Amino acid sequence: MRPSALLLSPVAGVALLAMLTPAHAADKPRTMPTRDVKVVYDVQPQGAPAPQQITVWFADGLMRIDSPDGRGETILDRDRHLLTIVMNSARVYMQVPERQSLRSPFLLDPSMNFERAGTGVVAGLPCTRWNITANGGKATACITADGVLLSEEGVDQQGARGKLEAQQVVYGPIPAATFAAPSGYSRVAHPEGPDAYERGGAQQSAPALGAAPAGKP
């Protein structure tokens, strides 16, 4: 997994998620929030003229990423190893087994190399800065003591750059329905089949954090 990773495009049926195994040691940050939290990020891939605002919801073993245009959501259920991709315009959703470690800029992987780099304040919250390296990529991130990623800026192994920064962080119970397909939506099969995620076809159509989204300058 690289520090600067895929940016979700739910409408295209793309998921960008990491293995959500919580980990914490003296020389590493927590890699997933330890309590329910909603975070609004500004995300700016390389080549994008301005940041896009992405809302990400975290709960126990669950994560949901809302597309910036409101057309879709991607939900990961870590305990069930299940990925749900929701497309609001068509009122449908797809479910795909989460069979490999897909990449996400919103979650870090405990297998990465971390080095403390001071402290900071982002979105009004104190955080520890970390220099991160993994698979030829590198990034600097600021993470709270309870595992919320507040900022990240880096370059991946292909040289693509990108950054994100939390604008709003709201702690509090999140209803279970937030992490489920909306009532009344129909379930459909992934057009490439569930094995598409293992073949890498789904990832190939996704823009990187360090690249402008498809169709955007």
VOVEX-635447 format. One record per atom (N, C-alpha, C): residue number from 0; x, y, z; atom name. Coordinates in Angstrom, 1 decimal. Each point is the difference from the previous one (the first is absolute). Layout:
BEGIN
SITE  roza  c1  c2  c3  pamar
SITE  NUM  X  Y  Z  CA
...
END
This chain:
BEGIN
SITE  roza  c1  c2  c3  pamar
SITE  0  0.8  -1.2  0.0  N
SITE  0  -0.8  1.2  0.0  CA
SITE  0  0.9  1.2  0.0  C
SITE  1  -0.4  1.1  -0.8  N
SITE  1  0.8  1.2  0.0  CA
SITE  1  -0.7  1.1  0.8  C
SITE  2  0.8  0.9  0.5  N
SITE  2  -0.6  1.1  0.8  CA
SITE  2  -1.0  0.8  -0.7  C
SITE  3  0.3  0.4  -1.3  N
SITE  3  -0.9  0.8  -0.8  CA
SITE  3  -0.7  -1.0  -0.9  C
SITE  4  -1.3  -0.2  0.2  N
SITE  4  -0.7  -1.1  -0.6  CA
SITE  4  -1.2  0.4  -0.8  C
SITE  5  -0.9  -1.0  -0.2  N
SITE  5  -1.1  0.2  -0.9  CA
SITE  5  -1.1  0.9  0.6  C
SITE  6  -0.6  0.8  -0.8  N
SITE  6  -1.1  0.8  0.4  CA
SITE  6  -1.3  -0.6  -0.6  C
SITE  7  -1.0  -0.2  0.9  N
SITE  7  -1.2  -0.7  -0.3  CA
SITE  7  -0.8  0.7  -1.1  C
SITE  8  -0.5  -0.9  -0.9  N
SITE  8  -1.0  0.4  -1.0  CA
SITE  8  -1.1  -1.0  0.0  C
SITE  9  -1.0  0.2  1.0  N
SITE  9  -1.0  -1.1  0.1  CA
SITE  9  -0.8  -0.2  -1.2  C
SITE  10  -0.3  1.1  -0.7  N
SITE  10  -0.9  -0.1  -1.2  CA
SITE  10  0.6  -0.9  -1.0  C
SITE  11  1.4  0.0  -0.1  N
SITE  11  0.6  -0.9  -1.0  CA
SITE  11  0.2  -1.4  0.6  C
SITE  12  -0.5  -0.2  1.2  N
SITE  12  0.1  -1.3  0.6  CA
SITE  12  1.4  -0.3  0.5  C
SITE  13  0.6  1.0  0.5  N
SITE  13  1.4  -0.2  0.5  CA
SITE  13  0.1  0.2  1.5  C
SITE  14  0.7  -0.9  0.7  N
SITE  14  0.2  0.1  1.4  CA
SITE  14  1.5  0.3  0.3  C
SITE  15  0.2  0.8  0.9  N
SITE  15  1.4  0.2  0.5  CA
SITE  15  0.0  -0.2  1.4  C
SITE  16  0.4  -1.1  0.5  N
SITE  16  -0.1  -0.2  1.4  CA
SITE  16  1.3  -0.8  0.4  C
SITE  17  0.4  0.1  1.3  N
SITE  17  1.1  -0.7  0.5  CA
SITE  17  -0.4  -1.1  0.9  C
SITE  18  0.9  -0.9  0.4  N
SITE  18  -0.3  -0.9  1.0  CA
SITE  18  -0.2  0.8  1.3  C
SITE  19  -1.0  -0.2  0.8  N
SITE  19  -0.4  0.8  1.1  CA
SITE  19  0.4  -0.6  1.3  C
SITE  20  1.1  -0.7  0.1  N
SITE  20  0.5  -0.6  1.2  CA
SITE  20  0.5  1.1  0.9  C
SITE  21  -0.7  0.2  1.2  N
SITE  21  0.5  1.0  0.9  CA
SITE  21  1.4  -0.4  0.5  C
SITE  22  0.9  1.0  0.1  N
SITE  22  1.3  -0.3  0.6  CA
SITE  22  0.5  1.2  0.7  C
SITE  23  0.8  -0.2  1.1  N
SITE  23  0.5  1.1  0.7  CA
SITE  23  1.2  -0.5  0.7  C
SITE  24  1.1  0.7  -0.1  N
SITE  24  1.2  -0.2  0.8  CA
SITE  24  0.7  1.3  0.2  C
SITE  25  1.0  0.0  0.8  N
SITE  25  0.7  1.2  0.4  CA
SITE  25  0.5  0.8  -1.2  C
SITE  26  0.5  -0.8  -1.0  N
SITE  26  0.6  0.7  -1.2  CA
SITE  26  -1.0  0.0  -1.2  C
SITE  27  -1.2  -0.2  0.3  N
SITE  27  -1.0  0.0  -1.1  CA
SITE  27  -1.3  0.7  0.4  C
SITE  28  -0.7  0.7  -0.9  N
SITE  28  -1.3  0.6  0.4  CA
SITE  28  -1.1  -1.1  -0.1  C
SITE  29  -1.1  0.3  0.6  N
SITE  29  -1.2  -0.9  -0.3  CA
SITE  29  -0.3  0.2  -1.4  C
SITE  30  -0.4  -1.1  -0.7  N
SITE  30  -0.3  0.1  -1.4  CA
SITE  30  -1.5  0.0  -0.3  C
SITE  31  -0.9  0.1  1.0  N
SITE  31  -1.4  0.2  -0.2  CA
SITE  31  -0.6  0.7  1.2  C
SITE  32  -0.9  0.9  -0.1  N
SITE  32  -0.6  0.6  1.2  CA
SITE  32  -0.6  -1.0  1.0  C
SITE  33  0.2  0.3  1.2  N
SITE  33  -0.5  -0.9  1.1  CA
SITE  33  -1.4  0.3  0.4  C
SITE  34  -0.6  1.0  -0.5  N
SITE  34  -1.4  0.4  0.3  CA
SITE  34  -0.7  0.5  -1.2  C
SITE  35  -1.3  0.1  0.1  N
SITE  35  -0.8  0.5  -1.2  CA
SITE  35  0.4  1.4  -0.3  C
SITE  36  0.2  0.3  -1.3  N
SITE  36  0.4  1.3  -0.4  CA
SITE  36  -0.4  0.2  -1.4  C
SITE  37  -0.4  1.3  -0.3  N
SITE  37  -0.2  0.4  -1.4  CA
SITE  37  1.0  1.1  -0.3  C
SITE  38  0.7  -0.2  -1.2  N
SITE  38  1.0  1.0  -0.3  CA
SITE  38  -0.2  0.5  -1.4  C
SITE  39  0.0  1.3  -0.2  N
SITE  39  -0.1  0.7  -1.3  CA
SITE  39  1.4  0.4  -0.4  C
SITE  40  0.4  -0.6  -1.2  N
SITE  40  1.4  0.3  -0.5  CA
SITE  40  -0.1  0.9  -1.2  C
SITE  41  1.0  0.8  -0.2  N
SITE  41  0.4  0.6  -1.3  CA
SITE  41  1.0  -0.9  -0.6  C
SITE  42  -0.2  -0.6  -1.2  N
SITE  42  0.9  -0.9  -0.6  CA
SITE  42  0.4  0.6  -1.4  C
SITE  43  1.3  0.2  -0.2  N
SITE  43  0.5  0.6  -1.2  CA
SITE  43  1.0  -0.9  -0.7  C
SITE  44  -0.4  -0.8  -1.0  N
SITE  44  1.0  -0.7  -0.8  CA
SITE  44  0.8  0.9  -0.9  C
SITE  45  1.2  -0.5  -0.3  N
SITE  45  0.8  0.8  -1.0  CA
SITE  45  -0.7  0.2  -1.3  C
SITE  46  0.0  1.3  -0.4  N
SITE  46  -0.6  0.4  -1.2  CA
SITE  46  -1.4  0.5  0.1  C
SITE  47  -0.6  -0.2  1.2  N
SITE  47  -1.4  0.5  0.3  CA
SITE  47  0.2  1.5  0.3  C
SITE  48  -0.9  0.9  -0.6  N
SITE  48  0.1  1.4  0.2  CA
SITE  48  -0.4  0.5  1.4  C
SITE  49  -0.8  -0.8  0.7  N
SITE  49  -0.4  0.3  1.4  CA
SITE  49  -0.3  -1.3  0.7  C
SITE  50  0.0  0.1  1.4  N
SITE  50  -0.4  -1.2  0.7  CA
SITE  50  -1.4  -0.4  -0.2  C
SITE  51  -0.3  -1.3  0.2  N
SITE  51  -1.3  -0.5  0.0  CA
SITE  51  -0.3  -0.4  1.5  C
SITE  52  -1.3  0.2  0.4  N
SITE  52  -0.3  -0.3  1.4  CA
SITE  52  -0.6  -1.4  0.0  C
SITE  53  0.6  -0.8  0.9  N
SITE  53  -0.4  -1.4  0.2  CA
SITE  53  -0.4  -0.2  1.4  C
SITE  54  -1.2  -0.6  0.3  N
SITE  54  -0.4  -0.4  1.3  CA
SITE  54  0.3  -1.4  0.3  C
SITE  55  0.6  -0.3  1.1  N
SITE  55  0.3  -1.4  0.4  CA
SITE  55  -0.5  -0.3  1.4  C
SITE  56  -0.7  -1.1  0.1  N
SITE  56  -0.6  -0.4  1.3  CA
SITE  56  0.7  -1.2  0.5  C
SITE  57  0.4  0.0  1.3  N
SITE  57  0.7  -1.2  0.6  CA
SITE  57  -0.8  -0.5  1.2  C
SITE  58  -0.2  -1.3  0.1  N
SITE  58  -0.5  -0.6  1.2  CA
SITE  58  0.7  -1.3  0.3  C
SITE  59  -0.4  -0.8  0.9  N
SITE  59  0.7  -1.2  0.4  CA
SITE  59  0.0  -0.9  -1.2  C
SITE  60  1.2  -0.1  -0.6  N
SITE  60  0.1  -1.0  -1.1  CA
SITE  60  -0.6  0.5  -1.3  C
SITE  61  -0.5  1.2  -0.1  N
SITE  61  -0.7  0.5  -1.2  CA
SITE  61  0.5  1.3  -0.5  C
SITE  62  0.0  0.2  -1.3  N
SITE  62  0.3  1.3  -0.6  CA
SITE  62  -0.9  0.2  -1.2  C
SITE  63  -0.4  1.3  -0.1  N
SITE  63  -0.8  0.4  -1.2  CA
SITE  63  0.6  1.3  -0.6  C
SITE  64  0.2  0.0  -1.3  N
SITE  64  0.5  1.1  -0.7  CA
SITE  64  -1.0  0.5  -0.9  C
SITE  65  -0.4  1.3  0.1  N
SITE  65  -1.0  0.6  -0.9  CA
SITE  65  0.7  0.7  -1.1  C
SITE  66  -0.5  -0.2  -1.2  N
SITE  66  0.6  0.7  -1.2  CA
SITE  66  -0.3  1.5  0.1  C
SITE  67  0.9  0.9  -0.5  N
SITE  67  -0.2  1.4  0.1  CA
SITE  67  -1.2  0.6  -0.6  C
SITE  68  -0.5  -0.7  -1.1  N
SITE  68  -1.2  0.5  -0.7  CA
SITE  68  -1.3  -0.6  0.5  C
SITE  69  0.1  -0.9  1.0  N
SITE  69  -1.2  -0.6  0.6  CA
SITE  69  -0.6  -1.1  -0.8  C
SITE  70  0.7  -0.5  -1.0  N
SITE  70  -0.6  -1.0  -0.9  CA
SITE  70  0.2  -1.4  0.6  C
SITE  71  0.8  -0.2  0.9  N
SITE  71  0.3  -1.3  0.5  CA
SITE  71  0.7  -0.1  1.3  C
SITE  72  0.1  -1.2  0.6  N
SITE  72  0.7  -0.2  1.2  CA
SITE  72  0.7  -1.4  -0.1  C
SITE  73  1.1  -0.1  0.7  N
SITE  73  0.6  -1.3  0.2  CA
SITE  73  0.2  -0.4  1.4  C
SITE  74  -0.5  -1.2  0.4  N
SITE  74  0.0  -0.4  1.4  CA
SITE  74  0.8  -1.3  0.1  C
SITE  75  0.9  0.0  1.1  N
SITE  75  0.7  -1.2  0.3  CA
SITE  75  -0.4  -0.5  1.3  C
SITE  76  -0.3  -1.3  0.1  N
SITE  76  -0.3  -0.7  1.2  CA
SITE  76  1.2  -0.9  0.3  C
SITE  77  0.9  0.4  0.8  N
SITE  77  1.2  -0.7  0.3  CA
SITE  77  -0.2  -1.4  0.5  C
SITE  78  -0.9  -0.1  1.0  N
SITE  78  -0.3  -1.3  0.6  CA
SITE  78  -0.6  -1.1  -1.0  C
SITE  79  -0.8  0.5  -0.9  N
SITE  79  -0.6  -0.9  -1.0  CA
SITE  79  0.8  -0.1  -1.3  C
SITE  80  1.1  0.8  -0.1  N
SITE  80  0.8  0.1  -1.2  CA
SITE  80  -0.8  0.3  -1.2  C
SITE  81  -0.9  1.0  0.1  N
SITE  81  -1.0  0.3  -1.0  CA
SITE  81  0.1  1.4  -0.4  C
SITE  82  0.0  0.2  -1.3  N
SITE  82  0.0  1.4  -0.6  CA
SITE  82  -1.3  0.2  -0.7  C
SITE  83  -0.7  1.2  0.4  N
SITE  83  -1.3  0.3  -0.6  CA
SITE  83  0.2  1.4  -0.8  C
SITE  84  -0.4  0.0  -1.2  N
SITE  84  0.2  1.1  -0.9  CA
SITE  84  -1.4  0.5  -0.4  C
SITE  85  -0.4  1.2  0.4  N
SITE  85  -1.4  0.6  -0.1  CA
SITE  85  0.1  1.0  -1.1  C
SITE  86  -1.0  -0.1  -1.0  N
SITE  86  -0.2  1.0  -1.1  CA
SITE  86  -1.3  0.6  0.2  C
SITE  87  -0.1  1.2  0.4  N
SITE  87  -1.2  0.7  0.4  CA
SITE  87  -0.9  0.3  -1.2  C
SITE  88  0.6  0.4  -1.1  N
SITE  88  -0.8  0.4  -1.2  CA
SITE  88  -0.8  -1.2  -0.5  C
SITE  89  0.6  -1.2  0.0  N
SITE  89  -0.7  -1.2  -0.5  CA
SITE  89  -0.8  -0.7  1.1  C
SITE  90  0.2  0.4  1.3  N
SITE  90  -0.6  -0.6  1.1  CA
SITE  90  0.3  -1.5  0.1  C
SITE  91  1.3  -0.3  -0.2  N
SITE  91  0.5  -1.4  0.1  CA
SITE  91  1.3  0.0  0.8  C
SITE  92  0.3  -1.2  0.4  N
SITE  92  1.3  -0.2  0.7  CA
SITE  92  0.6  -1.4  -0.4  C
SITE  93  1.3  -0.1  0.1  N
SITE  93  0.7  -1.3  -0.2  CA
SITE  93  0.8  -0.4  1.3  C
SITE  94  0.1  -1.3  0.2  N
SITE  94  0.8  -0.4  1.1  CA
SITE  94  1.1  -1.0  -0.5  C
SITE  95  1.2  0.3  0.4  N
SITE  95  1.1  -0.8  -0.5  CA
SITE  95  0.9  -0.5  1.2  C
SITE  96  0.4  -1.2  0.1  N
SITE  96  0.8  -0.4  1.1  CA
SITE  96  1.3  0.7  -0.1  C
SITE  97  0.4  0.5  1.2  N
SITE  97  1.3  0.7  0.1  CA
SITE  97  1.1  -1.0  0.2  C
SITE  98  0.6  -0.4  -1.1  N
SITE  98  0.9  -1.1  -0.1  CA
SITE  98  1.5  0.4  0.1  C
SITE  99  0.3  1.2  -0.1  N
SITE  99  1.4  0.4  0.0  CA
SITE  99  0.1  1.4  0.7  C
SITE  100  1.2  0.4  0.2  N
SITE  100  0.3  1.3  0.7  CA
SITE  100  -0.1  1.1  -1.1  C
SITE  101  -1.2  0.6  -0.1  N
SITE  101  -0.1  1.1  -0.9  CA
SITE  101  0.5  1.3  0.6  C
SITE  102  0.3  1.0  -0.8  N
SITE  102  0.7  1.1  0.6  CA
SITE  102  -0.9  1.2  0.3  C
SITE  103  0.3  0.7  1.0  N
SITE  103  -0.8  1.2  0.4  CA
SITE  103  0.8  1.1  0.6  C
SITE  104  -0.2  1.2  -0.4  N
SITE  104  0.7  1.1  0.6  CA
SITE  104  -0.5  0.3  1.4  C
SITE  105  -1.2  -0.5  0.4  N
SITE  105  -0.7  0.3  1.2  CA
SITE  105  0.4  -1.0  1.2  C
SITE  106  0.7  -1.0  -0.4  N
SITE  106  0.4  -1.0  1.1  CA
SITE  106  1.4  -0.4  -0.3  C
SITE  107  0.8  -0.1  1.1  N
SITE  107  1.4  -0.5  -0.2  CA
SITE  107  0.1  -1.4  0.4  C
SITE  108  1.1  -0.6  -0.5  N
SITE  108  0.2  -1.4  0.2  CA
SITE  108  1.1  -0.2  1.0  C
SITE  109  -0.2  -0.9  1.0  N
SITE  109  1.0  -0.2  1.1  CA
SITE  109  1.3  -0.6  -0.6  C
SITE  110  0.0  -0.5  -1.2  N
SITE  110  1.2  -0.6  -0.6  CA
SITE  110  1.0  1.2  -0.5  C
SITE  111  -0.5  1.2  -0.1  N
SITE  111  0.8  1.1  -0.5  CA
SITE  111  1.1  0.3  1.1  C
SITE  112  1.0  0.8  -0.5  N
SITE  112  1.0  0.4  0.9  CA
SITE  112  -0.3  1.4  0.5  C
SITE  113  0.0  0.2  1.3  N
SITE  113  -0.4  1.3  0.6  CA
SITE  113  1.2  0.6  0.8  C
SITE  114  0.2  1.3  -0.1  N
SITE  114  1.0  0.7  0.8  CA
SITE  114  -0.7  1.3  0.5  C
SITE  115  0.1  0.2  1.3  N
SITE  115  -0.6  1.2  0.6  CA
SITE  115  0.7  1.3  -0.6  C
SITE  116  -0.8  1.0  -0.2  N
SITE  116  0.6  1.2  -0.6  CA
SITE  116  -0.6  1.3  0.6  C
SITE  117  -0.3  -0.1  1.3  N
SITE  117  -0.5  1.1  0.7  CA
SITE  117  -1.5  0.0  0.3  C
SITE  118  -0.6  1.2  0.2  N
SITE  118  -1.4  0.0  0.3  CA
SITE  118  -0.6  1.2  -0.8  C
SITE  119  -1.4  0.0  0.0  N
SITE  119  -0.6  1.0  -0.8  CA
SITE  119  -1.5  0.2  0.5  C
SITE  120  -0.7  0.9  -0.6  N
SITE  120  -1.4  0.2  0.3  CA
SITE  120  -0.7  0.1  -1.4  C
SITE  121  -1.0  -0.8  -0.2  N
SITE  121  -0.8  0.0  -1.3  CA
SITE  121  -1.4  0.0  0.4  C
SITE  122  -0.8  0.8  -0.6  N
SITE  122  -1.5  0.1  0.3  CA
SITE  122  -0.2  0.2  1.5  C
SITE  123  0.9  0.7  0.6  N
SITE  123  -0.2  0.3  1.4  CA
SITE  123  0.4  -1.2  1.0  C
SITE  124  0.5  -1.1  -0.6  N
SITE  124  0.4  -1.1  0.9  CA
SITE  124  1.5  -0.2  0.0  C
SITE  125  0.5  -0.4  1.1  N
SITE  125  1.5  -0.3  0.1  CA
SITE  125  0.2  -1.3  -0.7  C
SITE  126  1.2  -0.1  -0.6  N
SITE  126  0.3  -1.3  -0.7  CA
SITE  126  1.6  -0.2  0.0  C
SITE  127  0.4  -1.2  -0.2  N
SITE  127  1.4  -0.3  -0.2  CA
SITE  127  0.3  -0.1  -1.4  C
SITE  128  1.1  0.6  -0.5  N
SITE  128  0.4  -0.1  -1.3  CA
SITE  128  1.0  -1.2  -0.2  C
SITE  129  -0.3  -0.7  -1.1  N
SITE  129  0.8  -1.2  -0.3  CA
SITE  129  0.5  0.1  -1.4  C
SITE  130  1.3  -0.4  -0.2  N
SITE  130  0.5  -0.3  -1.3  CA
SITE  130  -0.2  -1.4  -0.3  C
SITE  131  -0.6  -0.3  -1.2  N
SITE  131  -0.4  -1.4  -0.3  CA
SITE  131  0.7  -0.4  -1.3  C
SITE  132  0.5  -1.2  -0.1  N
SITE  132  0.5  -0.6  -1.2  CA
SITE  132  -0.6  -1.4  -0.2  C
SITE  133  -0.2  -0.3  -1.3  N
SITE  133  -0.6  -1.3  -0.3  CA
SITE  133  0.1  -0.3  -1.5  C
SITE  134  0.6  -1.1  -0.4  N
SITE  134  -0.1  -0.4  -1.4  CA
SITE  134  0.5  1.1  -1.0  C
SITE  135  1.0  0.8  0.4  N
SITE  135  0.5  1.0  -0.9  CA
SITE  135  -0.7  1.3  0.1  C
SITE  136  -1.1  0.1  0.7  N
SITE  136  -0.7  1.3  0.2  CA
SITE  136  0.4  0.6  1.4  C
SITE  137  -0.3  1.3  0.2  N
SITE  137  0.2  0.6  1.2  CA
SITE  137  -1.0  1.1  0.3  C
SITE  138  -0.3  0.3  1.2  N
SITE  138  -1.0  1.0  0.4  CA
SITE  138  0.3  0.5  1.4  C
SITE  139  -0.6  1.1  0.3  N
SITE  139  0.0  0.6  1.4  CA
SITE  139  -1.5  0.1  0.4  C
SITE  140  -0.3  -0.5  1.1  N
SITE  140  -1.4  0.0  0.5  CA
SITE  140  0.0  0.5  1.4  C
SITE  141  -1.2  0.5  0.4  N
SITE  141  -0.2  0.4  1.4  CA
SITE  141  -1.2  -0.7  0.5  C
SITE  142  0.2  -0.8  1.1  N
SITE  142  -1.0  -0.9  0.5  CA
SITE  142  -0.3  0.2  1.4  C
SITE  143  -1.3  0.0  0.4  N
SITE  143  -0.3  0.2  1.4  CA
SITE  143  0.4  -1.2  0.9  C
SITE  144  0.0  0.2  1.3  N
SITE  144  0.3  -1.1  0.9  CA
SITE  144  -1.0  -1.2  -0.1  C
SITE  145  -1.3  0.4  -0.5  N
SITE  145  -1.0  -1.1  -0.1  CA
SITE  145  -0.2  -0.4  -1.4  C
SITE  146  1.0  0.2  -0.9  N
SITE  146  0.1  -0.6  -1.3  CA
SITE  146  -0.7  0.7  -1.1  C
SITE  147  -0.3  1.3  0.1  N
SITE  147  -0.7  0.7  -1.1  CA
SITE  147  1.1  0.7  -0.9  C
SITE  148  0.0  -0.4  -1.2  N
SITE  148  0.9  0.6  -1.0  CA
SITE  148  -0.5  1.5  -0.3  C
SITE  149  0.8  1.0  0.4  N
SITE  149  -0.4  1.4  -0.2  CA
SITE  149  0.6  0.6  -1.3  C
SITE  150  1.2  -0.4  -0.3  N
SITE  150  0.6  0.5  -1.3  CA
SITE  150  1.0  -1.0  -0.5  C
SITE  151  0.2  0.1  -1.3  N
SITE  151  1.0  -0.9  -0.7  CA
SITE  151  0.4  0.7  -1.3  C
SITE  152  1.3  -0.1  -0.2  N
SITE  152  0.5  0.5  -1.3  CA
SITE  152  1.2  -0.8  -0.4  C
SITE  153  0.0  -0.5  -1.2  N
SITE  153  1.1  -0.9  -0.4  CA
SITE  153  0.0  -0.2  -1.5  C
SITE  154  0.9  -1.0  -0.3  N
SITE  154  0.2  -0.4  -1.4  CA
SITE  154  0.1  -1.5  -0.1  C
SITE  155  -0.6  -0.6  -1.0  N
SITE  155  0.0  -1.4  -0.1  CA
SITE  155  1.1  -0.5  -0.8  C
SITE  156  0.1  -1.3  -0.2  N
SITE  156  1.2  -0.6  -0.6  CA
SITE  156  0.1  0.3  -1.5  C
SITE  157  -1.2  0.5  -0.6  N
SITE  157  0.1  0.5  -1.4  CA
SITE  157  0.3  1.5  -0.1  C
SITE  158  0.2  0.7  1.1  N
SITE  158  0.3  1.4  0.0  CA
SITE  158  -1.2  0.9  0.1  C
SITE  159  -1.2  -0.6  0.1  N
SITE  159  -1.2  0.9  0.1  CA
SITE  159  -0.2  0.5  1.4  C
SITE  160  -0.3  1.3  0.1  N
SITE  160  -0.1  0.7  1.3  CA
SITE  160  -1.5  0.3  0.3  C
SITE  161  -0.3  0.1  1.3  N
SITE  161  -1.3  0.4  0.4  CA
SITE  161  0.0  0.4  1.5  C
SITE  162  -1.1  0.6  0.4  N
SITE  162  -0.1  0.4  1.4  CA
SITE  162  -1.5  0.0  0.5  C
SITE  163  -0.2  -0.2  1.2  N
SITE  163  -1.3  0.1  0.6  CA
SITE  163  0.2  0.7  1.4  C
SITE  164  -1.1  0.7  0.4  N
SITE  164  0.0  0.6  1.3  CA
SITE  164  -1.4  0.1  0.6  C
SITE  165  -0.2  -0.4  1.2  N
SITE  165  -1.3  0.0  0.7  CA
SITE  165  -0.4  1.5  0.2  C
SITE  166  -1.3  0.2  -0.4  N
SITE  166  -0.5  1.4  0.3  CA
SITE  166  -1.0  -0.1  1.2  C
SITE  167  -0.6  -1.1  0.2  N
SITE  167  -0.9  -0.1  1.1  CA
SITE  167  0.0  -1.4  0.6  C
SITE  168  0.0  -0.2  1.3  N
SITE  168  0.1  -1.3  0.7  CA
SITE  168  -1.1  0.0  1.0  C
SITE  169  -1.0  -0.9  -0.1  N
SITE  169  -1.1  -0.1  0.9  CA
SITE  169  0.0  -1.4  0.6  C
SITE  170  0.2  0.0  1.3  N
SITE  170  -0.1  -1.3  0.8  CA
SITE  170  -1.5  -0.2  0.5  C
SITE  171  -0.4  -1.2  0.0  N
SITE  171  -1.3  -0.3  0.5  CA
SITE  171  -0.6  -1.3  -0.6  C
SITE  172  -1.0  -0.6  0.6  N
SITE  172  -0.5  -1.2  -0.5  CA
SITE  172  -0.5  0.1  -1.5  C
SITE  173  0.3  -0.9  -0.8  N
SITE  173  -0.5  0.0  -1.4  CA
SITE  173  -1.0  -1.2  -0.2  C
SITE  174  -1.2  0.3  -0.5  N
SITE  174  -1.0  -1.0  -0.2  CA
SITE  174  0.5  -1.1  -0.9  C
SITE  175  -0.4  -1.3  0.3  N
SITE  175  0.4  -1.1  -0.8  CA
SITE  175  -0.4  0.1  -1.4  C
SITE  176  -1.2  0.7  -0.3  N
SITE  176  -0.5  0.2  -1.3  CA
SITE  176  1.0  0.7  -0.9  C
SITE  177  0.9  0.8  0.6  N
SITE  177  1.0  0.7  -0.8  CA
SITE  177  0.9  -0.9  -0.8  C
SITE  178  0.2  -1.2  0.5  N
SITE  178  0.9  -1.0  -0.6  CA
SITE  178  -0.8  -1.1  -0.7  C
SITE  179  -1.2  0.3  -0.5  N
SITE  179  -0.7  -0.9  -0.8  CA
SITE  179  -0.6  0.6  -1.2  C
SITE  180  -0.3  -0.8  -1.0  N
SITE  180  -0.6  0.6  -1.2  CA
SITE  180  -1.4  0.6  0.3  C
SITE  181  -0.4  1.1  -0.5  N
SITE  181  -1.3  0.6  0.3  CA
SITE  181  -1.1  -0.9  -0.3  C
SITE  182  -1.0  0.1  0.8  N
SITE  182  -1.3  -0.8  -0.1  CA
SITE  182  -0.6  0.4  -1.4  C
SITE  183  -0.4  -1.1  -0.7  N
SITE  183  -0.7  0.2  -1.3  CA
SITE  183  1.0  -0.1  -1.2  C
SITE  184  1.3  -0.1  0.3  N
SITE  184  0.9  -0.1  -1.1  CA
SITE  184  0.1  -1.5  -0.4  C
SITE  185  0.3  -0.3  -1.3  N
SITE  185  0.1  -1.3  -0.5  CA
SITE  185  1.4  -0.5  0.0  C
SITE  186  0.2  -1.2  0.3  N
SITE  186  1.4  -0.6  -0.1  CA
SITE  186  0.2  -0.5  -1.4  C
SITE  187  1.2  0.3  -0.5  N
SITE  187  0.4  -0.4  -1.4  CA
SITE  187  1.4  -0.7  0.1  C
SITE  188  0.3  -0.8  -1.0  N
SITE  188  1.3  -0.6  -0.1  CA
SITE  188  1.0  0.9  -0.6  C
SITE  189  1.3  -0.1  0.5  N
SITE  189  1.0  0.8  -0.6  CA
SITE  189  0.2  -0.4  -1.5  C
SITE  190  0.0  1.0  -0.9  N
SITE  190  0.1  -0.3  -1.4  CA
SITE  190  1.2  -0.9  -0.4  C
SITE  191  1.1  0.1  0.7  N
SITE  191  1.2  -0.8  -0.3  CA
SITE  191  0.0  -1.3  0.9  C
SITE  192  -1.0  -0.1  0.9  N
SITE  192  0.1  -1.2  0.9  CA
SITE  192  0.8  0.3  1.2  C
SITE  193  -0.2  -0.8  1.1  N
SITE  193  0.7  0.3  1.2  CA
SITE  193  1.5  -0.2  -0.1  C
SITE  194  0.5  -0.8  -1.0  N
SITE  194  1.4  -0.2  -0.1  CA
SITE  194  0.7  1.2  -0.6  C
SITE  195  -0.7  1.0  -0.4  N
SITE  195  0.6  1.2  -0.6  CA
SITE  195  1.0  0.6  1.0  C
SITE  196  -0.4  0.0  1.2  N
SITE  196  0.9  0.6  1.0  CA
SITE  196  1.3  -0.7  0.2  C
SITE  197  0.0  -1.4  -0.2  N
SITE  197  1.2  -0.7  0.1  CA
SITE  197  0.9  0.2  -1.3  C
SITE  198  -0.7  0.1  -1.1  N
SITE  198  0.7  0.2  -1.3  CA
SITE  198  0.7  1.4  -0.1  C
SITE  199  -0.6  1.0  0.8  N
SITE  199  0.5  1.3  0.0  CA
SITE  199  -0.7  0.9  -1.0  C
SITE  200  -1.0  -0.5  -0.7  N
SITE  200  -0.7  0.8  -0.9  CA
SITE  200  -0.7  1.2  0.6  C
SITE  201  -0.6  -0.2  1.2  N
SITE  201  -0.7  1.1  0.6  CA
SITE  201  1.0  1.1  0.4  C
SITE  202  1.2  -0.4  0.5  N
SITE  202  0.9  1.0  0.4  CA
SITE  202  0.6  0.8  -1.1  C
SITE  203  0.1  -0.7  -1.2  N
SITE  203  0.6  0.7  -1.2  CA
SITE  203  -0.9  1.2  -0.4  C
SITE  204  -1.3  -0.1  0.3  N
SITE  204  -0.9  1.1  -0.5  CA
SITE  204  -0.1  1.1  1.0  C
SITE  205  0.7  -0.1  1.2  N
SITE  205  -0.1  1.0  1.0  CA
SITE  205  1.1  1.0  -0.1  C
SITE  206  -0.4  1.3  0.2  N
SITE  206  1.1  1.0  0.0  CA
SITE  206  0.8  -0.1  1.3  C
SITE  207  1.2  0.4  -0.1  N
SITE  207  0.9  0.0  1.2  CA
SITE  207  -0.2  1.3  0.8  C
SITE  208  0.4  -0.1  1.3  N
SITE  208  0.0  1.2  0.8  CA
SITE  208  0.9  1.0  -0.6  C
SITE  209  1.0  -0.4  -0.7  N
SITE  209  1.0  0.9  -0.6  CA
SITE  209  -0.3  0.3  -1.5  C
SITE  210  -1.3  -0.2  -0.4  N
SITE  210  -0.4  0.3  -1.4  CA
SITE  210  -1.4  0.6  0.0  C
SITE  211  -0.2  0.8  -1.0  N
SITE  211  -1.4  0.6  -0.1  CA
SITE  211  -1.0  -1.1  -0.3  C
SITE  212  -1.2  0.1  0.6  N
SITE  212  -1.1  -0.9  -0.3  CA
SITE  212  -0.3  -0.1  -1.5  C
SITE  213  -0.5  -1.1  -0.5  N
SITE  213  -0.3  -0.2  -1.4  CA
SITE  213  -1.0  1.0  -0.4  C
SITE  214  0.3  0.6  -1.2  N
SITE  214  -0.9  1.0  -0.5  CA
SITE  214  0.2  1.4  0.5  C
SITE  215  1.0  0.2  1.0  N
SITE  215  0.3  1.3  0.6  CA
SITE  215  1.3  0.4  -0.5  C
SITE  216  0.3  1.3  0.0  N
SITE  216  1.3  0.5  -0.5  CA
SITE  216  1.0  -0.3  1.1  C
END
